[in-house]
Amino acid sequence: MSDVNEVPDDELLRRHLVGDHEAFGELFRRHRERLWAVALRTLGHPEDAADALQDAMISAYRAAGRFRGDSAVTTWLHRIVVNACLDRVRRNKVRAAQPLPEGGPEPVSTEGDPSKVATNMAVEEALNALPFDQRAALVLVDMMGYPVSETGRILDVPEGTVKSRCARGRTRLAELLGHLRNPDADPVVPSTSPRADRRGESGT
């Protein structure tokens, strides 16, 4: 039998479906780090990210038989994680708008520099103020480095929609974070009103 580390993702999923009790666990361990990063950066709160990731993996475990094979297994897993994050935002609007606590997992090391900590928290707060669709696109493209085409498959939208969401998100982030480039400027207070969320969700 081949080393499990050499088994392709789709084969692990097939083995899971025929009763291999170790296959799905290996699939999750293989991609856990990046799936966790997507959840954390999208939600901005470690507890919510952990809950969303757990919900997503339970959904993937149960829905494995519905995987059609028209995308990579990783794309399918990322899509389930993003959907779980959206569900978490809908259930917990207040928590989703909070910045990442200083003590939580940090994607970039601050090495104890207070100014870097403050900057990271400001970026997280601004990111979390964006409508979810823009936030998810920016996390995948700008923070995780996924190509626009792959992001479109994950979010199940056309590439043009991904580009549009990223462009609008970057423009808004520039407004919210302008005070970091110009310390004399007053920071823009992020809007978390339902109206702002509806505008983002209704656009392409």
Buried (B, 14 or more C-beta within 10 A) or exposed (E): EEEBEEBEBBBBBBBBEEEBEEBBBBBBEBBEEBBBBBBBBBBBBBEBBBBBBEBBBEBBEEEBEEBEEEBBBBBBBBBBBBBBBBBBBEEBEEBBBBBBBEEBEBEEEBEEEEEBBEBBBBBBBBBBBBBBBBBBBBBBBBBBEBEBEBBBBBBEBEBEBBBBBBEBBBEBBEEBBEEBEEEEEEEBEBEBEEEBBEEBEEEE
